[in-house]
Amino acid sequence: MQKLASKLVQVMKEVSYVEKKGSNDFHHYSYATSADVLLKVNAALTRHAISSIAIPEVLSMVDVIAAKGNTEHLATLKMDVMLIDAESGETVTITGLGSGQDGGDKAVMKAQTAAIKYAYLLSMAISTGDDPEADGKTDESMEKGTTQVEKNQMSVVRKKTKNAAQSQTLLTCSNCGITVTQKVMQYSEAKYGRSLCMECQQKGKGIA
């Protein structure tokens, strides 16, 4: 697959970045549209005599209750895209996953659009400037939707985790790092002013 791989390297160079021209006015953010991604990728593929065949597969279709209380369809789909070098006949398949939600009959189409877009974005290492982990709005929304009971439970978990971490730190030898018992720790702190295992106590007698 050397010839196709060599061509794909050139394609990746040509499509390394897609500008975010789409705009979601409701949630106030911009994004790279599927049309822009496909336009740029298709131009590069055809320039290097590479054809593509998209094969969708619906993974799930469920009904969900939307924010306004109405029932909508949620489709999750896998998109396999076979890339074929017209000159050598070599092939490679890339895959993308996508979900689409709609109250009518467009859930699958929305999922297909997302899946093929991300198949190319991920496989071609295309940058759009997006970072899902930096989505502060989602984190804020989740925090607002959390009940007081859930917040209290999370607070307890955080305290337990913090206490466990502190306990683990105290129950280790400050010199070699091995785990020590509560009794050994108390003895060494009383005698040497620090947590030391028995071996470090015997060898260094406190270790300056």
PyMOL commands that place a pseudoatom at each C-alpha (Angstrom):
pseudoatom trace, name=CA, resn=MET, resi=1, chain=A, elem=C, hetatm=0, pos=[0.000, 0.000, 0.000]
pseudoatom trace, name=CA, resn=GLN, resi=2, chain=A, elem=C, hetatm=0, pos=[3.032, 2.224, -0.492]
pseudoatom trace, name=CA, resn=LYS, resi=3, chain=A, elem=C, hetatm=0, pos=[1.650, 4.250, -3.413]
pseudoatom trace, name=CA, resn=LEU, resi=4, chain=A, elem=C, hetatm=0, pos=[-1.661, 5.041, -1.729]
pseudoatom trace, name=CA, resn=ALA, resi=5, chain=A, elem=C, hetatm=0, pos=[0.077, 5.890, 1.542]
pseudoatom trace, name=CA, resn=SER, resi=6, chain=A, elem=C, hetatm=0, pos=[2.394, 8.280, -0.282]
pseudoatom trace, name=CA, resn=LYS, resi=7, chain=A, elem=C, hetatm=0, pos=[-0.596, 10.003, -1.892]
pseudoatom trace, name=CA, resn=LEU, resi=8, chain=A, elem=C, hetatm=0, pos=[-2.443, 10.244, 1.421]
pseudoatom trace, name=CA, resn=VAL, resi=9, chain=A, elem=C, hetatm=0, pos=[0.539, 12.023, 2.966]
pseudoatom trace, name=CA, resn=GLN, resi=10, chain=A, elem=C, hetatm=0, pos=[0.150, 14.702, 0.292]
pseudoatom trace, name=CA, resn=VAL, resi=11, chain=A, elem=C, hetatm=0, pos=[-3.599, 14.860, 0.880]
pseudoatom trace, name=CA, resn=MET, resi=12, chain=A, elem=C, hetatm=0, pos=[-3.052, 15.320, 4.620]
pseudoatom trace, name=CA, resn=LYS, resi=13, chain=A, elem=C, hetatm=0, pos=[-0.673, 18.208, 3.948]
pseudoatom trace, name=CA, resn=GLU, resi=14, chain=A, elem=C, hetatm=0, pos=[-3.279, 19.906, 1.770]
pseudoatom trace, name=CA, resn=VAL, resi=15, chain=A, elem=C, hetatm=0, pos=[-6.195, 19.494, 4.187]
pseudoatom trace, name=CA, resn=SER, resi=16, chain=A, elem=C, hetatm=0, pos=[-4.338, 20.021, 7.473]
pseudoatom trace, name=CA, resn=TYR, resi=17, chain=A, elem=C, hetatm=0, pos=[-6.671, 22.844, 8.558]
pseudoatom trace, name=CA, resn=VAL, resi=18, chain=A, elem=C, hetatm=0, pos=[-10.339, 23.639, 7.936]
pseudoatom trace, name=CA, resn=GLU, resi=19, chain=A, elem=C, hetatm=0, pos=[-11.672, 27.013, 9.036]
pseudoatom trace, name=CA, resn=LYS, resi=20, chain=A, elem=C, hetatm=0, pos=[-14.716, 27.093, 11.295]
pseudoatom trace, name=CA, resn=LYS, resi=21, chain=A, elem=C, hetatm=0, pos=[-17.313, 28.920, 9.194]
pseudoatom trace, name=CA, resn=GLY, resi=22, chain=A, elem=C, hetatm=0, pos=[-20.434, 27.376, 10.719]
pseudoatom trace, name=CA, resn=SER, resi=23, chain=A, elem=C, hetatm=0, pos=[-22.235, 29.136, 13.574]
pseudoatom trace, name=CA, resn=ASN, resi=24, chain=A, elem=C, hetatm=0, pos=[-24.638, 27.840, 16.197]
pseudoatom trace, name=CA, resn=ASP, resi=25, chain=A, elem=C, hetatm=0, pos=[-26.630, 30.936, 17.151]
pseudoatom trace, name=CA, resn=PHE, resi=26, chain=A, elem=C, hetatm=0, pos=[-28.485, 29.228, 20.007]
pseudoatom trace, name=CA, resn=HIS, resi=27, chain=A, elem=C, hetatm=0, pos=[-25.401, 28.017, 21.906]
pseudoatom trace, name=CA, resn=HIS, resi=28, chain=A, elem=C, hetatm=0, pos=[-23.138, 30.742, 20.493]
pseudoatom trace, name=CA, resn=TYR, resi=29, chain=A, elem=C, hetatm=0, pos=[-20.211, 28.785, 19.090]
pseudoatom trace, name=CA, resn=SER, resi=30, chain=A, elem=C, hetatm=0, pos=[-18.583, 28.279, 15.704]
pseudoatom trace, name=CA, resn=TYR, resi=31, chain=A, elem=C, hetatm=0, pos=[-17.669, 24.983, 14.055]
pseudoatom trace, name=CA, resn=ALA, resi=32, chain=A, elem=C, hetatm=0, pos=[-16.239, 23.468, 10.883]
pseudoatom trace, name=CA, resn=THR, resi=33, chain=A, elem=C, hetatm=0, pos=[-19.164, 22.357, 8.756]
pseudoatom trace, name=CA, resn=SER, resi=34, chain=A, elem=C, hetatm=0, pos=[-19.330, 18.956, 7.101]
pseudoatom trace, name=CA, resn=ALA, resi=35, chain=A, elem=C, hetatm=0, pos=[-19.693, 20.711, 3.741]
pseudoatom trace, name=CA, resn=ASP, resi=36, chain=A, elem=C, hetatm=0, pos=[-16.434, 22.622, 4.233]
pseudoatom trace, name=CA, resn=VAL, resi=37, chain=A, elem=C, hetatm=0, pos=[-14.582, 19.476, 5.339]
pseudoatom trace, name=CA, resn=LEU, resi=38, chain=A, elem=C, hetatm=0, pos=[-15.878, 17.379, 2.429]
pseudoatom trace, name=CA, resn=LEU, resi=39, chain=A, elem=C, hetatm=0, pos=[-15.213, 20.150, -0.101]
pseudoatom trace, name=CA, resn=LYS, resi=40, chain=A, elem=C, hetatm=0, pos=[-11.573, 20.452, 0.914]
pseudoatom trace, name=CA, resn=VAL, resi=41, chain=A, elem=C, hetatm=0, pos=[-10.980, 16.714, 1.298]
pseudoatom trace, name=CA, resn=ASN, resi=42, chain=A, elem=C, hetatm=0, pos=[-12.702, 15.848, -1.989]
pseudoatom trace, name=CA, resn=ALA, resi=43, chain=A, elem=C, hetatm=0, pos=[-10.622, 18.400, -3.886]
pseudoatom trace, name=CA, resn=ALA, resi=44, chain=A, elem=C, hetatm=0, pos=[-7.407, 16.915, -2.499]
pseudoatom trace, name=CA, resn=LEU, resi=45, chain=A, elem=C, hetatm=0, pos=[-8.461, 13.297, -3.071]
pseudoatom trace, name=CA, resn=THR, resi=46, chain=A, elem=C, hetatm=0, pos=[-9.469, 13.844, -6.694]
pseudoatom trace, name=CA, resn=ARG, resi=47, chain=A, elem=C, hetatm=0, pos=[-6.304, 15.831, -7.335]
pseudoatom trace, name=CA, resn=HIS, resi=48, chain=A, elem=C, hetatm=0, pos=[-4.324, 12.730, -6.385]
pseudoatom trace, name=CA, resn=ALA, resi=49, chain=A, elem=C, hetatm=0, pos=[-6.635, 10.268, -8.205]
pseudoatom trace, name=CA, resn=ILE, resi=50, chain=A, elem=C, hetatm=0, pos=[-8.141, 8.773, -5.053]
pseudoatom trace, name=CA, resn=SER, resi=51, chain=A, elem=C, hetatm=0, pos=[-11.821, 7.811, -5.096]
pseudoatom trace, name=CA, resn=SER, resi=52, chain=A, elem=C, hetatm=0, pos=[-14.015, 7.188, -2.057]
pseudoatom trace, name=CA, resn=ILE, resi=53, chain=A, elem=C, hetatm=0, pos=[-16.944, 4.915, -1.249]
pseudoatom trace, name=CA, resn=ALA, resi=54, chain=A, elem=C, hetatm=0, pos=[-18.943, 5.614, 1.938]
pseudoatom trace, name=CA, resn=ILE, resi=55, chain=A, elem=C, hetatm=0, pos=[-20.706, 2.697, 3.645]
pseudoatom trace, name=CA, resn=PRO, resi=56, chain=A, elem=C, hetatm=0, pos=[-22.979, 3.656, 6.585]
pseudoatom trace, name=CA, resn=GLU, resi=57, chain=A, elem=C, hetatm=0, pos=[-24.181, 1.319, 9.322]
pseudoatom trace, name=CA, resn=VAL, resi=58, chain=A, elem=C, hetatm=0, pos=[-26.829, 2.303, 11.874]
pseudoatom trace, name=CA, resn=LEU, resi=59, chain=A, elem=C, hetatm=0, pos=[-25.687, 1.182, 15.321]
pseudoatom trace, name=CA, resn=SER, resi=60, chain=A, elem=C, hetatm=0, pos=[-28.737, 2.291, 17.288]
pseudoatom trace, name=CA, resn=MET, resi=61, chain=A, elem=C, hetatm=0, pos=[-32.005, 4.210, 16.986]
pseudoatom trace, name=CA, resn=VAL, resi=62, chain=A, elem=C, hetatm=0, pos=[-33.794, 5.223, 20.168]
pseudoatom trace, name=CA, resn=ASP, resi=63, chain=A, elem=C, hetatm=0, pos=[-36.455, 7.720, 21.202]
pseudoatom trace, name=CA, resn=VAL, resi=64, chain=A, elem=C, hetatm=0, pos=[-35.461, 10.382, 23.708]
pseudoatom trace, name=CA, resn=ILE, resi=65, chain=A, elem=C, hetatm=0, pos=[-37.271, 13.206, 25.479]
pseudoatom trace, name=CA, resn=ALA, resi=66, chain=A, elem=C, hetatm=0, pos=[-36.000, 16.592, 24.324]
pseudoatom trace, name=CA, resn=ALA, resi=67, chain=A, elem=C, hetatm=0, pos=[-35.587, 19.646, 26.553]
pseudoatom trace, name=CA, resn=LYS, resi=68, chain=A, elem=C, hetatm=0, pos=[-39.029, 20.937, 25.553]
pseudoatom trace, name=CA, resn=GLY, resi=69, chain=A, elem=C, hetatm=0, pos=[-40.657, 17.636, 26.517]
pseudoatom trace, name=CA, resn=ASN, resi=70, chain=A, elem=C, hetatm=0, pos=[-41.280, 16.334, 23.009]
pseudoatom trace, name=CA, resn=THR, resi=71, chain=A, elem=C, hetatm=0, pos=[-40.094, 12.921, 21.787]
pseudoatom trace, name=CA, resn=GLU, resi=72, chain=A, elem=C, hetatm=0, pos=[-37.265, 12.870, 19.263]
pseudoatom trace, name=CA, resn=HIS, resi=73, chain=A, elem=C, hetatm=0, pos=[-35.276, 10.155, 17.498]
pseudoatom trace, name=CA, resn=LEU, resi=74, chain=A, elem=C, hetatm=0, pos=[-31.588, 9.699, 18.325]
pseudoatom trace, name=CA, resn=ALA, resi=75, chain=A, elem=C, hetatm=0, pos=[-29.532, 7.764, 15.782]
pseudoatom trace, name=CA, resn=THR, resi=76, chain=A, elem=C, hetatm=0, pos=[-25.951, 6.594, 16.225]
pseudoatom trace, name=CA, resn=LEU, resi=77, chain=A, elem=C, hetatm=0, pos=[-24.148, 5.523, 13.108]
pseudoatom trace, name=CA, resn=LYS, resi=78, chain=A, elem=C, hetatm=0, pos=[-20.790, 4.168, 11.946]
pseudoatom trace, name=CA, resn=MET, resi=79, chain=A, elem=C, hetatm=0, pos=[-19.433, 5.352, 8.614]
pseudoatom trace, name=CA, resn=ASP, resi=80, chain=A, elem=C, hetatm=0, pos=[-16.767, 3.326, 6.805]
pseudoatom trace, name=CA, resn=VAL, resi=81, chain=A, elem=C, hetatm=0, pos=[-15.105, 5.221, 3.965]
pseudoatom trace, name=CA, resn=MET, resi=82, chain=A, elem=C, hetatm=0, pos=[-13.033, 3.150, 1.531]
pseudoatom trace, name=CA, resn=LEU, resi=83, chain=A, elem=C, hetatm=0, pos=[-10.328, 5.145, -0.232]
pseudoatom trace, name=CA, resn=ILE, resi=84, chain=A, elem=C, hetatm=0, pos=[-9.165, 3.668, -3.552]
pseudoatom trace, name=CA, resn=ASP, resi=85, chain=A, elem=C, hetatm=0, pos=[-6.069, 4.664, -5.501]
pseudoatom trace, name=CA, resn=ALA, resi=86, chain=A, elem=C, hetatm=0, pos=[-7.274, 4.774, -9.125]
pseudoatom trace, name=CA, resn=GLU, resi=87, chain=A, elem=C, hetatm=0, pos=[-3.749, 4.158, -10.387]
pseudoatom trace, name=CA, resn=SER, resi=88, chain=A, elem=C, hetatm=0, pos=[-2.496, 1.304, -8.209]
pseudoatom trace, name=CA, resn=GLY, resi=89, chain=A, elem=C, hetatm=0, pos=[-5.800, -0.186, -7.050]
pseudoatom trace, name=CA, resn=GLU, resi=90, chain=A, elem=C, hetatm=0, pos=[-4.640, -0.045, -3.416]
pseudoatom trace, name=CA, resn=THR, resi=91, chain=A, elem=C, hetatm=0, pos=[-7.335, 0.572, -0.814]
pseudoatom trace, name=CA, resn=VAL, resi=92, chain=A, elem=C, hetatm=0, pos=[-7.679, 1.638, 2.802]
pseudoatom trace, name=CA, resn=THR, resi=93, chain=A, elem=C, hetatm=0, pos=[-10.789, 2.088, 4.939]
pseudoatom trace, name=CA, resn=ILE, resi=94, chain=A, elem=C, hetatm=0, pos=[-11.261, 4.854, 7.495]
pseudoatom trace, name=CA, resn=THR, resi=95, chain=A, elem=C, hetatm=0, pos=[-14.106, 4.988, 10.030]
pseudoatom trace, name=CA, resn=GLY, resi=96, chain=A, elem=C, hetatm=0, pos=[-16.080, 7.663, 11.839]
pseudoatom trace, name=CA, resn=LEU, resi=97, chain=A, elem=C, hetatm=0, pos=[-18.903, 7.627, 14.398]
pseudoatom trace, name=CA, resn=GLY, resi=98, chain=A, elem=C, hetatm=0, pos=[-21.705, 10.155, 14.602]
pseudoatom trace, name=CA, resn=SER, resi=99, chain=A, elem=C, hetatm=0, pos=[-25.031, 10.788, 16.323]
pseudoatom trace, name=CA, resn=GLY, resi=100, chain=A, elem=C, hetatm=0, pos=[-28.005, 12.796, 15.139]
pseudoatom trace, name=CA, resn=GLN, resi=101, chain=A, elem=C, hetatm=0, pos=[-31.210, 13.811, 16.895]
pseudoatom trace, name=CA, resn=ASP, resi=102, chain=A, elem=C, hetatm=0, pos=[-34.384, 14.985, 15.180]
pseudoatom trace, name=CA, resn=GLY, resi=103, chain=A, elem=C, hetatm=0, pos=[-38.108, 15.063, 15.780]
pseudoatom trace, name=CA, resn=GLY, resi=104, chain=A, elem=C, hetatm=0, pos=[-38.822, 14.061, 12.174]
pseudoatom trace, name=CA, resn=ASP, resi=105, chain=A, elem=C, hetatm=0, pos=[-37.060, 11.722, 9.779]
pseudoatom trace, name=CA, resn=LYS, resi=106, chain=A, elem=C, hetatm=0, pos=[-33.636, 13.370, 9.633]
pseudoatom trace, name=CA, resn=ALA, resi=107, chain=A, elem=C, hetatm=0, pos=[-31.899, 11.741, 12.633]
pseudoatom trace, name=CA, resn=VAL, resi=108, chain=A, elem=C, hetatm=0, pos=[-30.055, 9.207, 10.452]
pseudoatom trace, name=CA, resn=MET, resi=109, chain=A, elem=C, hetatm=0, pos=[-29.034, 11.872, 7.928]
pseudoatom trace, name=CA, resn=LYS, resi=110, chain=A, elem=C, hetatm=0, pos=[-27.645, 14.066, 10.696]
pseudoatom trace, name=CA, resn=ALA, resi=111, chain=A, elem=C, hetatm=0, pos=[-25.728, 11.090, 12.092]
pseudoatom trace, name=CA, resn=GLN, resi=112, chain=A, elem=C, hetatm=0, pos=[-24.332, 10.277, 8.637]
pseudoatom trace, name=CA, resn=THR, resi=113, chain=A, elem=C, hetatm=0, pos=[-23.178, 13.861, 8.186]
pseudoatom trace, name=CA, resn=ALA, resi=114, chain=A, elem=C, hetatm=0, pos=[-21.388, 13.858, 11.541]
pseudoatom trace, name=CA, resn=ALA, resi=115, chain=A, elem=C, hetatm=0, pos=[-19.866, 10.407, 11.018]
pseudoatom trace, name=CA, resn=ILE, resi=116, chain=A, elem=C, hetatm=0, pos=[-18.314, 11.092, 7.608]
pseudoatom trace, name=CA, resn=LYS, resi=117, chain=A, elem=C, hetatm=0, pos=[-17.081, 14.483, 8.792]
pseudoatom trace, name=CA, resn=TYR, resi=118, chain=A, elem=C, hetatm=0, pos=[-15.255, 12.971, 11.759]
pseudoatom trace, name=CA, resn=ALA, resi=119, chain=A, elem=C, hetatm=0, pos=[-13.976, 10.040, 9.713]
pseudoatom trace, name=CA, resn=TYR, resi=120, chain=A, elem=C, hetatm=0, pos=[-12.012, 12.530, 7.640]
pseudoatom trace, name=CA, resn=LEU, resi=121, chain=A, elem=C, hetatm=0, pos=[-11.147, 14.905, 10.497]
pseudoatom trace, name=CA, resn=LEU, resi=122, chain=A, elem=C, hetatm=0, pos=[-9.606, 12.138, 12.601]
pseudoatom trace, name=CA, resn=SER, resi=123, chain=A, elem=C, hetatm=0, pos=[-8.042, 10.032, 9.851]
pseudoatom trace, name=CA, resn=MET, resi=124, chain=A, elem=C, hetatm=0, pos=[-6.524, 12.995, 8.024]
pseudoatom trace, name=CA, resn=ALA, resi=125, chain=A, elem=C, hetatm=0, pos=[-5.483, 14.711, 11.288]
pseudoatom trace, name=CA, resn=ILE, resi=126, chain=A, elem=C, hetatm=0, pos=[-7.391, 17.848, 10.261]
pseudoatom trace, name=CA, resn=SER, resi=127, chain=A, elem=C, hetatm=0, pos=[-7.292, 20.696, 12.764]
pseudoatom trace, name=CA, resn=THR, resi=128, chain=A, elem=C, hetatm=0, pos=[-10.277, 23.001, 13.278]
pseudoatom trace, name=CA, resn=GLY, resi=129, chain=A, elem=C, hetatm=0, pos=[-9.245, 24.516, 16.603]
pseudoatom trace, name=CA, resn=ASP, resi=130, chain=A, elem=C, hetatm=0, pos=[-11.934, 22.543, 18.464]
pseudoatom trace, name=CA, resn=ASP, resi=131, chain=A, elem=C, hetatm=0, pos=[-11.250, 20.903, 21.818]
pseudoatom trace, name=CA, resn=PRO, resi=132, chain=A, elem=C, hetatm=0, pos=[-14.156, 18.951, 23.392]
pseudoatom trace, name=CA, resn=GLU, resi=133, chain=A, elem=C, hetatm=0, pos=[-12.375, 18.843, 26.771]
pseudoatom trace, name=CA, resn=ALA, resi=134, chain=A, elem=C, hetatm=0, pos=[-12.291, 22.649, 26.898]
pseudoatom trace, name=CA, resn=ASP, resi=135, chain=A, elem=C, hetatm=0, pos=[-16.092, 22.902, 26.774]
pseudoatom trace, name=CA, resn=GLY, resi=136, chain=A, elem=C, hetatm=0, pos=[-16.705, 25.088, 29.803]
pseudoatom trace, name=CA, resn=LYS, resi=137, chain=A, elem=C, hetatm=0, pos=[-20.313, 25.736, 28.818]
pseudoatom trace, name=CA, resn=THR, resi=138, chain=A, elem=C, hetatm=0, pos=[-21.130, 22.039, 29.091]
pseudoatom trace, name=CA, resn=ASP, resi=139, chain=A, elem=C, hetatm=0, pos=[-19.438, 21.796, 32.487]
pseudoatom trace, name=CA, resn=GLU, resi=140, chain=A, elem=C, hetatm=0, pos=[-21.357, 24.864, 33.665]
pseudoatom trace, name=CA, resn=SER, resi=141, chain=A, elem=C, hetatm=0, pos=[-24.625, 23.444, 32.364]
pseudoatom trace, name=CA, resn=MET, resi=142, chain=A, elem=C, hetatm=0, pos=[-24.025, 20.133, 34.136]
pseudoatom trace, name=CA, resn=GLU, resi=143, chain=A, elem=C, hetatm=0, pos=[-23.241, 21.954, 37.367]
pseudoatom trace, name=CA, resn=LYS, resi=144, chain=A, elem=C, hetatm=0, pos=[-26.463, 23.969, 37.150]
pseudoatom trace, name=CA, resn=GLY, resi=145, chain=A, elem=C, hetatm=0, pos=[-28.468, 20.807, 36.565]
pseudoatom trace, name=CA, resn=THR, resi=146, chain=A, elem=C, hetatm=0, pos=[-27.038, 19.045, 39.617]
pseudoatom trace, name=CA, resn=THR, resi=147, chain=A, elem=C, hetatm=0, pos=[-29.315, 18.816, 42.641]
pseudoatom trace, name=CA, resn=GLN, resi=148, chain=A, elem=C, hetatm=0, pos=[-28.162, 19.858, 46.119]
pseudoatom trace, name=CA, resn=VAL, resi=149, chain=A, elem=C, hetatm=0, pos=[-28.227, 16.227, 47.268]
pseudoatom trace, name=CA, resn=GLU, resi=150, chain=A, elem=C, hetatm=0, pos=[-25.948, 15.241, 44.377]
pseudoatom trace, name=CA, resn=LYS, resi=151, chain=A, elem=C, hetatm=0, pos=[-23.636, 18.157, 45.160]
pseudoatom trace, name=CA, resn=ASN, resi=152, chain=A, elem=C, hetatm=0, pos=[-23.430, 17.032, 48.797]
pseudoatom trace, name=CA, resn=GLN, resi=153, chain=A, elem=C, hetatm=0, pos=[-22.656, 13.478, 47.714]
pseudoatom trace, name=CA, resn=MET, resi=154, chain=A, elem=C, hetatm=0, pos=[-19.916, 14.698, 45.363]
pseudoatom trace, name=CA, resn=SER, resi=155, chain=A, elem=C, hetatm=0, pos=[-18.496, 16.838, 48.166]
pseudoatom trace, name=CA, resn=VAL, resi=156, chain=A, elem=C, hetatm=0, pos=[-18.307, 13.785, 50.441]
pseudoatom trace, name=CA, resn=VAL, resi=157, chain=A, elem=C, hetatm=0, pos=[-16.560, 11.788, 47.709]
pseudoatom trace, name=CA, resn=ARG, resi=158, chain=A, elem=C, hetatm=0, pos=[-14.036, 14.587, 47.172]
pseudoatom trace, name=CA, resn=LYS, resi=159, chain=A, elem=C, hetatm=0, pos=[-13.299, 14.780, 50.919]
pseudoatom trace, name=CA, resn=LYS, resi=160, chain=A, elem=C, hetatm=0, pos=[-12.852, 11.024, 51.163]
pseudoatom trace, name=CA, resn=THR, resi=161, chain=A, elem=C, hetatm=0, pos=[-10.545, 11.046, 48.158]
pseudoatom trace, name=CA, resn=LYS, resi=162, chain=A, elem=C, hetatm=0, pos=[-8.526, 13.906, 49.620]
pseudoatom trace, name=CA, resn=ASN, resi=163, chain=A, elem=C, hetatm=0, pos=[-8.299, 12.222, 53.023]
pseudoatom trace, name=CA, resn=ALA, resi=164, chain=A, elem=C, hetatm=0, pos=[-7.261, 8.953, 51.409]
pseudoatom trace, name=CA, resn=ALA, resi=165, chain=A, elem=C, hetatm=0, pos=[-4.536, 10.725, 49.470]
pseudoatom trace, name=CA, resn=GLN, resi=166, chain=A, elem=C, hetatm=0, pos=[-3.304, 12.494, 52.596]
pseudoatom trace, name=CA, resn=SER, resi=167, chain=A, elem=C, hetatm=0, pos=[-3.388, 9.232, 54.531]
pseudoatom trace, name=CA, resn=GLN, resi=168, chain=A, elem=C, hetatm=0, pos=[-1.385, 7.522, 51.824]
pseudoatom trace, name=CA, resn=THR, resi=169, chain=A, elem=C, hetatm=0, pos=[1.201, 10.290, 51.971]
pseudoatom trace, name=CA, resn=LEU, resi=170, chain=A, elem=C, hetatm=0, pos=[1.537, 9.999, 55.737]
pseudoatom trace, name=CA, resn=LEU, resi=171, chain=A, elem=C, hetatm=0, pos=[1.842, 6.227, 55.656]
pseudoatom trace, name=CA, resn=THR, resi=172, chain=A, elem=C, hetatm=0, pos=[4.962, 6.162, 53.505]
pseudoatom trace, name=CA, resn=CYS, resi=173, chain=A, elem=C, hetatm=0, pos=[8.602, 6.496, 54.455]
pseudoatom trace, name=CA, resn=SER, resi=174, chain=A, elem=C, hetatm=0, pos=[9.718, 10.057, 53.701]
pseudoatom trace, name=CA, resn=ASN, resi=175, chain=A, elem=C, hetatm=0, pos=[13.170, 8.763, 52.822]
pseudoatom trace, name=CA, resn=CYS, resi=176, chain=A, elem=C, hetatm=0, pos=[12.660, 5.694, 50.591]
pseudoatom trace, name=CA, resn=GLY, resi=177, chain=A, elem=C, hetatm=0, pos=[8.935, 5.944, 49.882]
pseudoatom trace, name=CA, resn=ILE, resi=178, chain=A, elem=C, hetatm=0, pos=[7.885, 2.440, 50.966]
pseudoatom trace, name=CA, resn=THR, resi=179, chain=A, elem=C, hetatm=0, pos=[4.643, 1.919, 52.881]
pseudoatom trace, name=CA, resn=VAL, resi=180, chain=A, elem=C, hetatm=0, pos=[4.851, 1.913, 56.687]
pseudoatom trace, name=CA, resn=THR, resi=181, chain=A, elem=C, hetatm=0, pos=[2.329, 0.947, 59.342]
pseudoatom trace, name=CA, resn=GLN, resi=182, chain=A, elem=C, hetatm=0, pos=[0.515, 3.477, 61.506]
pseudoatom trace, name=CA, resn=LYS, resi=183, chain=A, elem=C, hetatm=0, pos=[2.494, 2.281, 64.517]
pseudoatom trace, name=CA, resn=VAL, resi=184, chain=A, elem=C, hetatm=0, pos=[5.875, 2.656, 62.809]
pseudoatom trace, name=CA, resn=MET, resi=185, chain=A, elem=C, hetatm=0, pos=[4.924, 6.094, 61.517]
pseudoatom trace, name=CA, resn=GLN, resi=186, chain=A, elem=C, hetatm=0, pos=[3.875, 7.300, 64.978]
pseudoatom trace, name=CA, resn=TYR, resi=187, chain=A, elem=C, hetatm=0, pos=[7.081, 5.962, 66.559]
pseudoatom trace, name=CA, resn=SER, resi=188, chain=A, elem=C, hetatm=0, pos=[9.396, 7.508, 63.967]
pseudoatom trace, name=CA, resn=GLU, resi=189, chain=A, elem=C, hetatm=0, pos=[7.644, 10.870, 64.040]
pseudoatom trace, name=CA, resn=ALA, resi=190, chain=A, elem=C, hetatm=0, pos=[7.891, 10.965, 67.820]
pseudoatom trace, name=CA, resn=LYS, resi=191, chain=A, elem=C, hetatm=0, pos=[11.596, 10.017, 67.803]
pseudoatom trace, name=CA, resn=TYR, resi=192, chain=A, elem=C, hetatm=0, pos=[12.899, 11.531, 64.561]
pseudoatom trace, name=CA, resn=GLY, resi=193, chain=A, elem=C, hetatm=0, pos=[10.248, 14.088, 63.670]
pseudoatom trace, name=CA, resn=ARG, resi=194, chain=A, elem=C, hetatm=0, pos=[9.449, 12.436, 60.351]
pseudoatom trace, name=CA, resn=SER, resi=195, chain=A, elem=C, hetatm=0, pos=[7.866, 9.282, 58.929]
pseudoatom trace, name=CA, resn=LEU, resi=196, chain=A, elem=C, hetatm=0, pos=[10.566, 6.605, 58.433]
pseudoatom trace, name=CA, resn=CYS, resi=197, chain=A, elem=C, hetatm=0, pos=[10.433, 2.874, 57.846]
pseudoatom trace, name=CA, resn=MET, resi=198, chain=A, elem=C, hetatm=0, pos=[12.237, 0.548, 60.249]
pseudoatom trace, name=CA, resn=GLU, resi=199, chain=A, elem=C, hetatm=0, pos=[15.134, -0.035, 57.851]
pseudoatom trace, name=CA, resn=CYS, resi=200, chain=A, elem=C, hetatm=0, pos=[15.784, 3.697, 57.367]
pseudoatom trace, name=CA, resn=GLN, resi=201, chain=A, elem=C, hetatm=0, pos=[15.549, 4.216, 61.117]
pseudoatom trace, name=CA, resn=GLN, resi=202, chain=A, elem=C, hetatm=0, pos=[18.132, 1.495, 61.748]
pseudoatom trace, name=CA, resn=LYS, resi=203, chain=A, elem=C, hetatm=0, pos=[20.518, 2.462, 58.951]
pseudoatom trace, name=CA, resn=GLY, resi=204, chain=A, elem=C, hetatm=0, pos=[20.410, 6.222, 59.194]
pseudoatom trace, name=CA, resn=LYS, resi=205, chain=A, elem=C, hetatm=0, pos=[19.107, 6.761, 62.704]
pseudoatom trace, name=CA, resn=GLY, resi=206, chain=A, elem=C, hetatm=0, pos=[16.864, 9.532, 61.560]
pseudoatom trace, name=CA, resn=ILE, resi=207, chain=A, elem=C, hetatm=0, pos=[18.804, 10.526, 58.427]
pseudoatom trace, name=CA, resn=ALA, resi=208, chain=A, elem=C, hetatm=0, pos=[19.673, 14.201, 58.452]
for i in range(1, 208): cmd.bond("trace and resi %d" % i, "trace and resi %d" % (i + 1))
show_as sticks, trace
zoom trace
